[in-house]
């Protein structure tokens, strides 16, 4: 049985497998690799998907739906011919169609699917994707961020050790990842995204412009007129990818309207879209501690990144021509094929390692003295932390004789608890004491498969309680993964190599001359700060740097040049 990768896109979806030493894209029944992510219901209650459903967007708009991926993880109900569906139910129809095409093409059954999602999908959206797979009758044990898959494909095909910026611009979402590729490691440095920004936004801009140009009353348009308008905008946009100008035509109420579009005109009318793109790019660079000079190559993924307007804008921002690896539409699916190969331990790629990061901050609510009704969101695992990871923080009681502490489990970047996504709660009893005299340690442990475990321990009594949140994994799977994660639940300050380094620094301080003690103390403070942050990679790099410092101070040589390397060496 095969393991298949599925790029479940907003506009189109694809399937891929790894076979006989190469990635193979799965053709659908029409011979195309791209299956439109469109679902329609016929008058007799039959569900149709893909190309047939896409045609019915115009002929039967009330019974057809597209772009439902944007609503994954919400309670939105979509009506088709009197029946209501959740977005994950509609997505399951697309997944099922791809599975059927794969079985027909491969002549074997499908054991498991690896499905890609936008990097900025939050926990509920990822759970919804797994549920869609379950509804389609396939096991989904692994979710992969779309730009991570694109980076895997890019690195494998280019075979160059570089820092990539992956610009994944699809029909409905924009994902940006900065990826450090070296040896057999594909390491995600930072991610950023906008789940409501994609190529479809240009269709709406063009449709609104067309209406204004011809003085058409938007409210007078029927559902069919509006569907036709967006269809013509999409066709015009596609023609602009190959020509300097394109015509957009529409007949409404027997009257024909025509407009000429150029890429310059579309650029002028799309300022708000480009501004949102720039914000996403800026956030990815900032979170990754990168500048545009650090980026070796801009890799394009997603069908909408083919637009000349988009490519020219990226060239303008980065001062380099974006790099296209094969077909933008297929890059993520090709990366998923490689992920399937790594999972199956295929000889050609078995040594490759794809790391991922936590795209959102995870934290808990804490008391707001100035406004008790609006608790703060206090981060425990910061966004862009490499997975798997484990972080712990200590919190104190906020009221006299408090008998219980409630730990809310939050996901998001907002200041106040109520504005973030609530994943769950943990309640634990504490001895009744004056405020601030009792405390709990709260540990979040998060793994690459979407398991989040929260451990809360009362400091005075040692009493502990745990809660595990997972993306619909079985209890056996959770227990197996948690055994593997136990080694993460050690605070970095308690690791023997870090304790030894702190002892060395303190000894160096005691033995140092007065004029250099201040400098040594700055090293100690920096090391303590990194230990408190609990991010193992920066700790390791700084520890290696400190070994050089200790060697230099501990074995002075009056004939040796002053050490010129600064602390930037260990962070570069």
Steps between C-alpha positions, in 0.01 A plus 500: 500500500618848415548817706371801304569871540201730445532872438151606607483842339246781510471507119651167386613180671764245398621157601856363488686181588864394509564196282803344333732776620294801392197711589198421282202734476161329482294586189124524544238343274539791255878453473581815701707514817284786633157419642291815565401522868134546413197300616150500352180310569271399214121507515485131589739545795817374331829665606733597216849645538788642298464612138130414475420691819706799382286532188189498720627808688349700213203280404392402853662752742243430775598131504877541463775627729874578475764652732351323804850421626510854643225399745661177625476475878197728523133419563395651168233288330482509120168431328489299178153422361342504844771293674761653732866404520795601716821605316679180608218290353537680167879454517450128560328475160810648333734269694283200406515595131881516511518168684279337234721638223810374685359150545410486131842629390716297739287185495537468876325617814603809701621432854552855620496863386733787588307824447641852471347806667586870502771564759271748673214253550421492872427189704127475421567534128760222514259278693237568232743386228560173684126456540455555125747218438318271743167578330663408167602166647876546528738525797670842533778473757710789373413857404771696314521877460470586131815716478694228684404254227590759233840554664563125505430479125711808424802378695479149357481626141752785527740317734652827626563590863319830532258703705172501306200724538205292381217719370197271482216696344196290420142575413393585854805516729847651516773320693857619535775286653870562544682170466865417571607204284835329563634147478190279542315743726210721390448732796207742519624824657177703505153507348242767437177508308157634420221242481275746316736618229541320168454521125122514551544847649618628162181364339293708743712811439453462125127433538453810718703710254294370206175591676623852582629559147165418342275646768335165574295474819659220698182426693310438176725208402354153536702212649556375146615846381744523788637150432549590133673827595751322725552232234583766239732676746686173559535437125622855443756463782629176349539662156703778661753237609587449132412833332553870561127569493175303507133569443228436756144471367163441663139509381242603758133531410578483131754785520869424432777670694873489411815614679870483421735398781877523516733388777572866574129569546462194722801611705350846549168352615656240731687722745323356806586143394868584447510676836368188673763291316776730622376475860518120486852510352618754759369287787676187370832686467464665840410177680791323331746777592576536129547783253439485127879467456490168691262342247684305231193416291128576489313181407152527352223250576126507442324576173443868574874566532523462121345846460751744346372766739593286801840403363586859413398616848726239663787596268448863604504412874791254500710629211513154342290301258282241680592142421246261352564128551290326234129576512396723792171311526681170554788594734320425829372165371854405391625587847227287654612210282849537649357517853319171431833353384678616817218350707536169314882510544563488125873463432545821295358729769502303826762728657307822433360677804220757472458710814194709565405779734207613708325764283303654790589594855364266769439638846264550792286775649638698794347753741471859383514717813397816312196334342417162663222428247756484217780253576830522314630236261840388632712305246657168598603372156573790265408482133773370267643272771652187345295185561495282701548722805421530869480821705418566866404816691411566865181686596385623842160534662332837439263512800511432875402145601445394143410130496518428127699610198350481152753472216346599167671361189518770233631537147559834329686829506253737667562686827182390676383145571153545349642593157698177459384151404409295808619139475404378848539544877669327794373546860718413801447543877765690700549554874322815625764763570558871461524611138840441344595237762387204289615420147467249219736403220322483164674298230390490136644215290417515129597249234519500122184288465278749679501360854501767770540380859452741790650397838411707807692436826432661839838606637430451873330159478640351178145416391481485121233480233532460123279565199574386147352667193549319172378507144277193534778251566425172673597452865769245400653747253499778759665283766768385254584857399498630858761240603724635225443857625579435866865593448388850400351562845834598652568868549816597304651648818496148650689336211849399609679682216324827585560467873868435427520807280345718772754367751783581259370855449466560874855370557629721219326801662656430840849467352475792255663839540264783603515671161349198316250380761221716355546338159493149647186586696334602173573149364344346811188714470464418131535128570242519782263683265531228234450226760182674616376512139550118486578492127766229467661604170600856601619361836725250326643760260568747779656228715743421216582871479557514878746211479716721277463793743602288798798363307608852406467646851629188675818471291614856430776545244656849493613443142159396370284757324194629679207270427310668220198274472192650662188335630349525154708192412286265704173646373589508132 
